[in-house]
């Protein structure tokens, strides 16, 4: 019996990689600014469903929690594959991860974030805000991803372009090859602990709103 071929290790960047045209583009420059502030950008977004009038019922909570769970499963799979260091897009990124959830889509963390935030909007029952929220996240993440893709093209060159060509940006698509790689689930769970606490705080705020407003 022929021994199985060991999985291909993640690509590592070449030293002193030049800046690609994609990274120099106007869209990437806008994305770099949004990327630096991505931590607090959802805060104003959250104020609308928290302060606007809504009358959530059990169905709002069920659908919203399902969206949040789905989004978090996608996030966890991305963190487990990429690790906590490679999630920070910069020109010092050490490897290109193309296996696991990253073989299905190029931006699982942002897809997960999007589903989670839409879940909280559904819970709030401020449904008029849903299309606005979708548009806001679409614009923000499109520019951020233009920046990240430019950085990855600068670092990994043709290898990243090949990955970009075969893998969807947002909507999952079954990969042609069953590529394997390491997943660090324990690290992923530890990394997401603060995120889980944020979910509980936000859910508590919606419960208070529903009870007193």
Secondary structure, DSSP 8 states (H G I E B T S, - for coil): ----------B---TT----HHHHSHHHHHHHHHHHTHHHHHHHHHHHHHHS-----HHHHHHHHHHHHHHHHHHHHHHHHHTTTTTS-STT---B--SGGGGT-S-HHHHHHHHHHHHHHHHHT-THHHHHHHHHHHHHHHHHHHHHHHHHHHHHTHHHHHHHHHS-SSS----SS-------HHHHHHHTHHHHHHHHHHHHHHHHHHHH-
